Amino acid sequence: MLLKAEQLQAHLERELRPLYVLYGDEPLLVLEAADAIRAKARQAGYSEREVLTVLPQFDWGQLLAAGGNLSLFGDRKLIDLRIPNGKPGKEGSAALQQWCQNLSPDNLLLITLPELDWREEKAAWFTALANAGVAVKLNAPPLAELPGWLAGRLRRQQQSADLDSLKFIAERVEGNLLAAHQEIQKLGLLHPPGQLNMAQVRESVLNVARYDIDSLREALLAGDIGRIARTLDGLMQEGEAPPLILWALGEEIRALATIRIGLDGGRPLDALLKEAKVWGPRQLLIKKAVQRLSTARLEAALRHAGKIDRLIKGIGHGNVWEECLRLMLDLCAAPSKKAAISV
């Protein structure tokens, strides 16, 4: 069974399965989900707990032994299995599939993993786990959904805020759910239950945004000028290396140019995305980006990137950060009629 993060609590109120798999890119959400499952397990009589961490040379016999070792007092056991790299290997894959074939009501297996790509989600071991138990994907909400996530957190402490206030918080904690969680808790300590106004939010919330290059790439593809400016400025303030930023931008521009040329040649978009190894949520961003960009604009962008590369190497005159911003703003302009396609 596959569940969304927001469905887990309702599921636990109804039942408790002998196998849970938590995976995703947001440590806060994974931690909270694991805590909820462990709390439910304690209520159900799983009073013994054993933690196993899969490191190099891990003996997978330990997992099977943990499931077979009975407590002296006959207590039910929760086995907390952590796989930090998300790759159990051949031996681990076999052990996990064997476990799925012999589930016991006396043992609850809780597996935590990092974010998995589509190939790993289709692997035999993961499919066996999801079919035998409950798998919950726990990724951070995209920026557009973050205000709604914040509103839900405020409701837990009987508070609320208008959309502008929620957007203000979202912009200040962009990409950092742990910081967002802490800011919401701080609002709960500073103010009583009820409606919060913008002045209260502004006074409380700090600028704790975690700027990263992946956020910059996402903002570029989305054509989000405000987010581009904030993220690029944040990266500059944090001392990020310009060559790394230019490499990331160049990768996106080259991918877009390749796909755009293919579209101009009459090839189907889905085939081009597959060839470019564009998967998951990034597909939608790429599709929107190629709608507004022509081959000529992308080729001009590549020439501009070449100029920035020379500036980084000390050749020519200009400010590297200003040129990076100008490059991205040029790619965010309204779509040309020639570039528009149906996707």
Secondary structure, DSSP 4 states (H G I P E B T S, - for coil): -EEEGGGHHHHHHH---SEEEEE-S-HHHHHHHHHHHHHHHHHTT--EEEEEE--TT--THHHHHHHH---TT---EEEEEE-TTS--HHHHHHHHHHHHTT--TTEEEEEEE----HHHHTSHHHHHHHHHSEEEE-PPPPGGGHHHHHHHHHHHTTEEE-HHHHHHHHHHTTT-HHHHHHHHHHHHHHS-SEEEPHHHHHHH--------HHHHHHHHHHT-HHHHHHHHHHHHHTT--HHHHHHHHHHHHHHHHHHHHHHHTT--HHHHHHHTT--TTHHHHHHHHHHH--HHHHHHHHHHHHHHHHHHTT-SSS-HHHHHHHHHHHTTSPPPTTT----
